[in-house]
Amino acid sequence: MRTVLTKSLQIRGFIQREFASQRDRFYNEASEWLARGQLRYREDIVDGLENAPEAFIGLLQGRNFGKLVIRVASDAA
């Protein structure tokens, strides 16, 4: 939050459908950014459906970083 204040940044919420006309362009550009490593994301992966309740509680308490994923089966590929 300090960075937001010291750099006079603005935070603005939005509804995705407001930008529906730009969706395809975004998907194309974001895919390229991901491929080049210019856009990064974080996932918290928890193995096993039996661990989902604890993971969900952690999500509500802010203990995770990025997207929370409950892996219920390994990749069969």
N, CA, C and O atoms as a GROMACS GRO file, in nm:
protein
  308
    1MET      N    1   0.082  -0.118   0.000
    1MET     CA    2   0.000   0.000   0.000
    1MET      C    3   0.087   0.125   0.000
    1MET      O    4   0.051   0.227  -0.059
    2ARG      N    5   0.201   0.117   0.065
    2ARG     CA    6   0.291   0.232   0.068
    2ARG      C    7   0.332   0.273  -0.074
    2ARG      O    8   0.336   0.391  -0.107
    3THR      N    9   0.362   0.173  -0.158
    3THR     CA   10   0.400   0.202  -0.295
    3THR      C   11   0.287   0.273  -0.369
    3THR      O   12   0.311   0.365  -0.447
    4VAL      N   13   0.165   0.230  -0.345
    4VAL     CA   14   0.050   0.295  -0.409
    4VAL      C   15   0.045   0.442  -0.372
    4VAL      O   16   0.022   0.527  -0.457
    5LEU      N   17   0.067   0.471  -0.245
    5LEU     CA   18   0.061   0.609  -0.199
    5LEU      C   19   0.180   0.692  -0.247
    5LEU      O   20   0.162   0.803  -0.296
    6THR      N   21   0.300   0.638  -0.232
    6THR     CA   22   0.419   0.718  -0.266
    6THR      C   23   0.434   0.742  -0.416
    6THR      O   24   0.497   0.839  -0.457
    7LYS      N   25   0.377   0.654  -0.497
    7LYS     CA   26   0.385   0.672  -0.642
    7LYS      C   27   0.257   0.731  -0.699
    7LYS      O   28   0.242   0.742  -0.820
    8SER      N   29   0.165   0.769  -0.610
    8SER     CA   30   0.036   0.827  -0.652
    8SER      C   31  -0.037   0.738  -0.752
    8SER      O   32  -0.098   0.786  -0.847
    9LEU      N   33  -0.031   0.607  -0.729
    9LEU     CA   34  -0.100   0.514  -0.817
    9LEU      C   35  -0.249   0.518  -0.790
    9LEU      O   36  -0.293   0.552  -0.680
   10GLN      N   37  -0.325   0.481  -0.890
   10GLN     CA   38  -0.469   0.472  -0.874
   10GLN      C   39  -0.511   0.328  -0.893
   10GLN      O   40  -0.461   0.259  -0.983
   11ILE      N   41  -0.600   0.282  -0.811
   11ILE     CA   42  -0.655   0.148  -0.822
   11ILE      C   43  -0.801   0.164  -0.863
   11ILE      O   44  -0.877   0.235  -0.798
   12ARG      N   45  -0.838   0.097  -0.971
   12ARG     CA   46  -0.974   0.110  -1.021
   12ARG      C   47  -1.029  -0.028  -1.049
   12ARG      O   48  -0.970  -0.106  -1.123
   13GLY      N   49  -1.141  -0.058  -0.990
   13GLY     CA   50  -1.209  -0.184  -1.019
   13GLY      C   51  -1.276  -0.176  -1.155
   13GLY      O   52  -1.302  -0.066  -1.206
   14PHE      N   53  -1.306  -0.290  -1.213
   14PHE     CA   54  -1.376  -0.291  -1.341
   14PHE      C   55  -1.451  -0.422  -1.356
   14PHE      O   56  -1.423  -0.521  -1.288
   15ILE      N   57  -1.546  -0.420  -1.444
   15ILE     CA   58  -1.623  -0.539  -1.479
   15ILE      C   59  -1.571  -0.584  -1.616
   15ILE      O   60  -1.562  -0.504  -1.709
   16GLN      N   61  -1.539  -0.710  -1.628
   16GLN     CA   62  -1.476  -0.761  -1.749
   16GLN      C   63  -1.557  -0.728  -1.873
   16GLN      O   64  -1.499  -0.696  -1.977
   17ARG      N   65  -1.688  -0.735  -1.866
   17ARG     CA   66  -1.768  -0.712  -1.987
   17ARG      C   67  -1.756  -0.569  -2.040
   17ARG      O   68  -1.789  -0.543  -2.156
   18GLU      N   69  -1.707  -0.476  -1.956
   18GLU     CA   70  -1.683  -0.340  -2.004
   18GLU      C   71  -1.577  -0.339  -2.114
   18GLU      O   72  -1.572  -0.247  -2.196
   19PHE      N   73  -1.492  -0.440  -2.114
   19PHE     CA   74  -1.380  -0.447  -2.209
   19PHE      C   75  -1.391  -0.568  -2.301
   19PHE      O   76  -1.291  -0.615  -2.355
   20ALA      N   77  -1.512  -0.618  -2.320
   20ALA     CA   78  -1.533  -0.738  -2.401
   20ALA      C   79  -1.479  -0.721  -2.543
   20ALA      O   80  -1.431  -0.817  -2.603
   21SER      N   81  -1.487  -0.602  -2.596
   21SER     CA   82  -1.440  -0.579  -2.733
   21SER      C   83  -1.288  -0.594  -2.745
   21SER      O   84  -1.236  -0.610  -2.856
   22GLN      N   85  -1.217  -0.590  -2.634
   22GLN     CA   86  -1.071  -0.600  -2.635
   22GLN      C   87  -1.021  -0.737  -2.590
   22GLN      O   88  -0.900  -0.760  -2.580
   23ARG      N   89  -1.115  -0.830  -2.562
   23ARG     CA   90  -1.080  -0.960  -2.506
   23ARG      C   91  -0.983  -1.038  -2.594
   23ARG      O   92  -0.881  -1.086  -2.546
   24ASP      N   93  -1.015  -1.052  -2.723
   24ASP     CA   94  -0.930  -1.132  -2.812
   24ASP      C   95  -0.789  -1.074  -2.821
   24ASP      O   96  -0.691  -1.149  -2.818
   25ARG      N   97  -0.779  -0.944  -2.831
   25ARG     CA   98  -0.647  -0.879  -2.836
   25ARG      C   99  -0.570  -0.908  -2.708
   25ARG      O  100  -0.451  -0.939  -2.712
   26PHE      N  101  -0.639  -0.898  -2.594
   26PHE     CA  102  -0.572  -0.925  -2.467
   26PHE      C  103  -0.521  -1.069  -2.461
   26PHE      O  104  -0.406  -1.092  -2.423
   27TYR      N  105  -0.605  -1.166  -2.498
   27TYR     CA  106  -0.562  -1.306  -2.493
   27TYR      C  107  -0.439  -1.329  -2.578
   27TYR      O  108  -0.347  -1.400  -2.538
   28ASN      N  109  -0.437  -1.269  -2.696
   28ASN     CA  110  -0.320  -1.284  -2.784
   28ASN      C  111  -0.195  -1.222  -2.723
   28ASN      O  112  -0.089  -1.285  -2.720
   29GLU      N  113  -0.208  -1.100  -2.673
   29GLU     CA  114  -0.092  -1.032  -2.615
   29GLU      C  115  -0.046  -1.099  -2.486
   29GLU      O  116   0.074  -1.118  -2.466
   30ALA      N  117  -0.139  -1.136  -2.400
   30ALA     CA  118  -0.102  -1.198  -2.272
   30ALA      C  119  -0.036  -1.333  -2.295
   30ALA      O  120   0.057  -1.370  -2.223
   31SER      N  121  -0.082  -1.408  -2.395
   31SER     CA  122  -0.019  -1.536  -2.427
   31SER      C  123   0.127  -1.517  -2.467
   31SER      O  124   0.214  -1.594  -2.427
   32GLU      N  125   0.152  -1.413  -2.546
   32GLU     CA  126   0.290  -1.383  -2.585
   32GLU      C  127   0.373  -1.342  -2.464
   32GLU      O  128   0.488  -1.384  -2.451
   33TRP      N  129   0.317  -1.260  -2.378
   33TRP     CA  130   0.390  -1.216  -2.257
   33TRP      C  131   0.425  -1.336  -2.170
   33TRP      O  132   0.536  -1.344  -2.118
   34LEU      N  133   0.331  -1.430  -2.154
   34LEU     CA  134   0.358  -1.550  -2.075
   34LEU      C  135   0.471  -1.631  -2.138
   34LEU      O  136   0.562  -1.676  -2.068
   35ALA      N  137   0.465  -1.650  -2.268
   35ALA     CA  138   0.566  -1.729  -2.339
   35ALA      C  139   0.704  -1.668  -2.326
   35ALA      O  140   0.803  -1.741  -2.317
   36ARG      N  141   0.713  -1.535  -2.324
   36ARG     CA  142   0.842  -1.466  -2.313
   36ARG      C  143   0.885  -1.446  -2.168
   36ARG      O  144   0.995  -1.396  -2.143
   37GLY      N  145   0.800  -1.483  -2.073
   37GLY     CA  146   0.834  -1.465  -1.932
   37GLY      C  147   0.815  -1.323  -1.883
   37GLY      O  148   0.864  -1.287  -1.775
   38GLN      N  149   0.745  -1.241  -1.959
   38GLN     CA  150   0.721  -1.102  -1.920
   38GLN      C  151   0.601  -1.089  -1.826
   38GLN      O  152   0.586  -0.987  -1.758
   39LEU      N  153   0.519  -1.190  -1.822
   39LEU     CA  154   0.402  -1.192  -1.734
   39LEU      C  155   0.412  -1.319  -1.651
   39LEU      O  156   0.419  -1.429  -1.705
   40ARG      N  157   0.413  -1.303  -1.523
   40ARG     CA  158   0.426  -1.418  -1.434
   40ARG      C  159   0.306  -1.424  -1.341
   40ARG      O  160   0.244  -1.322  -1.312
   41TYR      N  161   0.276  -1.542  -1.295
   41TYR     CA  162   0.167  -1.560  -1.201
   41TYR      C  163   0.210  -1.660  -1.096
   41TYR      O  164   0.306  -1.734  -1.113
   42ARG      N  165   0.136  -1.660  -0.987
   42ARG     CA  166   0.168  -1.751  -0.878
   42ARG      C  167   0.048  -1.841  -0.852
   42ARG      O  168  -0.067  -1.798  -0.861
   43GLU      N  169   0.079  -1.964  -0.821
   43GLU     CA  170  -0.024  -2.060  -0.784
   43GLU      C  171   0.016  -2.126  -0.653
   43GLU      O  172   0.134  -2.155  -0.630
   44ASP      N  173  -0.080  -2.148  -0.568
   44ASP     CA  174  -0.062  -2.234  -0.452
   44ASP      C  175  -0.135  -2.363  -0.484
   44ASP      O  176  -0.257  -2.364  -0.500
   45ILE      N  177  -0.061  -2.473  -0.492
   45ILE     CA  178  -0.121  -2.601  -0.527
   45ILE      C  179  -0.123  -2.689  -0.402
   45ILE      O  180  -0.020  -2.712  -0.338
   46VAL      N  181  -0.242  -2.736  -0.369
   46VAL     CA  182  -0.262  -2.824  -0.254
   46VAL      C  183  -0.306  -2.959  -0.310
   46VAL      O  184  -0.401  -2.966  -0.387
   47ASP      N  185  -0.237  -3.065  -0.270
   47ASP     CA  186  -0.270  -3.198  -0.319
   47ASP      C  187  -0.375  -3.264  -0.232
   47ASP      O  188  -0.367  -3.263  -0.109
   48GLY      N  189  -0.476  -3.322  -0.298
   48GLY     CA  190  -0.575  -3.402  -0.230
   48GLY      C  191  -0.700  -3.327  -0.189
   48GLY      O  192  -0.694  -3.222  -0.126
   49LEU      N  193  -0.814  -3.384  -0.227
   49LEU     CA  194  -0.942  -3.324  -0.192
   49LEU      C  195  -0.961  -3.320  -0.040
   49LEU      O  196  -1.032  -3.233   0.011
   50GLU      N  197  -0.898  -3.411   0.030
   50GLU     CA  198  -0.909  -3.412   0.177
   50GLU      C  199  -0.846  -3.288   0.240
   50GLU      O  200  -0.878  -3.254   0.354
   51ASN      N  201  -0.758  -3.222   0.168
   51ASN     CA  202  -0.694  -3.100   0.219
   51ASN      C  203  -0.765  -2.972   0.175
   51ASN      O  204  -0.722  -2.862   0.209
   52ALA      N  205  -0.873  -2.986   0.098
   52ALA     CA  206  -0.945  -2.870   0.047
   52ALA      C  207  -1.003  -2.781   0.157
   52ALA      O  208  -0.991  -2.659   0.148
   53PRO      N  209  -1.066  -2.837   0.262
   53PRO     CA  210  -1.121  -2.748   0.365
   53PRO      C  211  -1.015  -2.658   0.430
   53PRO      O  212  -1.038  -2.538   0.447
   54GLU      N  213  -0.901  -2.715   0.464
   54GLU     CA  214  -0.794  -2.635   0.525
   54GLU      C  215  -0.741  -2.531   0.426
   54GLU      O  216  -0.711  -2.417   0.464
   55ALA      N  217  -0.728  -2.570   0.301
   55ALA     CA  218  -0.680  -2.477   0.199
   55ALA      C  219  -0.779  -2.362   0.181
   55ALA      O  220  -0.738  -2.246   0.166
   56PHE      N  221  -0.909  -2.392   0.182
   56PHE     CA  222  -1.010  -2.288   0.166
   56PHE      C  223  -1.008  -2.192   0.284
   56PHE      O  224  -1.022  -2.071   0.266
   57ILE      N  225  -0.992  -2.246   0.404
   57ILE     CA  226  -0.981  -2.159   0.522
   57ILE      C  227  -0.859  -2.069   0.508
   57ILE      O  228  -0.866  -1.950   0.538
   58GLY      N  229  -0.747  -2.125   0.464
   58GLY     CA  230  -0.628  -2.045   0.442
   58GLY      C  231  -0.650  -1.936   0.339
   58GLY      O  232  -0.599  -1.824   0.353
   59LEU      N  233  -0.727  -1.968   0.235
   59LEU     CA  234  -0.761  -1.868   0.133
   59LEU      C  235  -0.837  -1.752   0.196
   59LEU      O  236  -0.807  -1.636   0.170
   60LEU      N  237  -0.936  -1.785   0.278
   60LEU     CA  238  -1.016  -1.680   0.343
   60LEU      C  239  -0.935  -1.598   0.442
   60LEU      O  240  -0.965  -1.482   0.467
   61GLN      N  241  -0.830  -1.660   0.497
   61GLN     CA  242  -0.746  -1.589   0.594
   61GLN      C  243  -0.627  -1.520   0.529
   61GLN      O  244  -0.545  -1.459   0.598
   62GLY      N  245  -0.616  -1.529   0.398
   62GLY     CA  246  -0.508  -1.460   0.327
   62GLY      C  247  -0.374  -1.528   0.336
   62GLY      O  248  -0.271  -1.462   0.321
   63ARG      N  249  -0.370  -1.659   0.359
   63ARG     CA  250  -0.243  -1.729   0.372
   63ARG      C  251  -0.185  -1.775   0.238
   63ARG      O  252  -0.070  -1.818   0.233
   64ASN      N  253  -0.262  -1.766   0.131
   64ASN     CA  254  -0.211  -1.812   0.002
   64ASN      C  255  -0.160  -1.695  -0.080
   64ASN      O  256  -0.188  -1.579  -0.050
   65PHE      N  257  -0.084  -1.728  -0.184
   65PHE     CA  258  -0.035  -1.629  -0.280
   65PHE      C  259  -0.085  -1.674  -0.417
   65PHE      O  260  -0.065  -1.789  -0.455
   66GLY      N  261  -0.147  -1.586  -0.489
   66GLY     CA  262  -0.194  -1.619  -0.623
   66GLY      C  263  -0.316  -1.708  -0.621
   66GLY      O  264  -0.394  -1.707  -0.526
   67LYS      N  265  -0.331  -1.783  -0.727
   67LYS     CA  266  -0.448  -1.870  -0.744
   67LYS      C  267  -0.430  -1.995  -0.659
   67LYS      O  268  -0.324  -2.057  -0.659
   68LEU      N  269  -0.535  -2.033  -0.588
   68LEU     CA  270  -0.534  -2.155  -0.508
   68LEU      C  271  -0.591  -2.268  -0.593
   68LEU      O  272  -0.702  -2.258  -0.644
   69VAL      N  273  -0.514  -2.375  -0.607
   69VAL     CA  274  -0.556  -2.490  -0.687
   69VAL      C  275  -0.555  -2.613  -0.597
   69VAL      O  276  -0.456  -2.640  -0.529
   70ILE      N  277  -0.666  -2.688  -0.598
   70ILE     CA  278  -0.672  -2.815  -0.528
   70ILE      C  279  -0.654  -2.924  -0.634
   70ILE      O  280  -0.740  -2.941  -0.720
   71ARG      N  281  -0.543  -2.996  -0.625
   71ARG     CA  282  -0.516  -3.102  -0.723
   71ARG      C  283  -0.574  -3.232  -0.668
   71ARG      O  284  -0.534  -3.280  -0.562
   72VAL      N  285  -0.671  -3.287  -0.743
   72VAL     CA  286  -0.738  -3.408  -0.695
   72VAL      C  287  -0.688  -3.533  -0.766
   72VAL      O  288  -0.717  -3.644  -0.723
   73ALA      N  289  -0.614  -3.517  -0.876
   73ALA     CA  290  -0.556  -3.630  -0.947
   73ALA      C  291  -0.431  -3.583  -1.018
   73ALA      O  292  -0.420  -3.467  -1.057
   74SER      N  293  -0.337  -3.673  -1.035
   74SER     CA  294  -0.217  -3.637  -1.110
   74SER      C  295  -0.249  -3.635  -1.259
   74SER      O  296  -0.346  -3.696  -1.302
   75ASP      N  297  -0.168  -3.566  -1.335
   75ASP     CA  298  -0.188  -3.561  -1.480
   75ASP      C  299  -0.166  -3.699  -1.538
   75ASP      O  300  -0.066  -3.765  -1.508
   76ALA      N  301  -0.257  -3.743  -1.621
   76ALA     CA  302  -0.246  -3.874  -1.684
   76ALA      C  303  -0.172  -3.867  -1.817
   76ALA      O  304  -0.153  -3.970  -1.883
   77ALA      N  305  -0.130  -3.750  -1.855
   77ALA     CA  306  -0.066  -3.733  -1.987
   77ALA      C  307   0.073  -3.782  -1.989
   77ALA      O  308   0.139  -3.775  -2.093
   0.00000   0.00000   0.00000
